[in-house]
């Protein structure tokens, strides 16, 4: 299993009330188009994680992910108060 790496949210761009792009800078290994990764967030001492596909082209240092908020679902790893600089 791969180790977790820390990243920093550099931008959040809302497309609708429920759909947004999350941009992250993190030291990840090279990936290919269509590949996915897991994003995680510590909530009450427990890591909540979800799988997301990379939206950006391989080699672009700004990792982009599309996220959709789902009412009634436990906080999404990246959406819980997502803002640039976190």
Secondary structure, DSSP 4 states (H G I P E B T S, - for coil): -PPP--EEEEEEEESSSSEEEEEEEE-PPP--TT-EEEEEEEETTEEEEEEEE--SPTT-SSEEEEEE--TTS---TTTTT--TT-
